């Protein structure tokens, strides 16, 4: 799995997870469990999330996330 994107908020992370599931992209949202326990600006190092995807799906994931990356 390779890192692709770090969501800026919990709501953005939820949309990204739904998008990955809708297109059957194998993924892992690293840090997702901790950030749901302690939402908000606790510490970027503690509640930061990173989307990891299977390397074979990296290009597809980048294309799906392009609107988020351009914002």
Secondary structure, DSSP 4 states (H G I P E B T S, - for coil): -EEEE--SSHHHHHHHHHHHHHTT--EEEETHHHHHHS-SSS-HHHH--EEEE-GGGHHHHHHHHHHHHH-
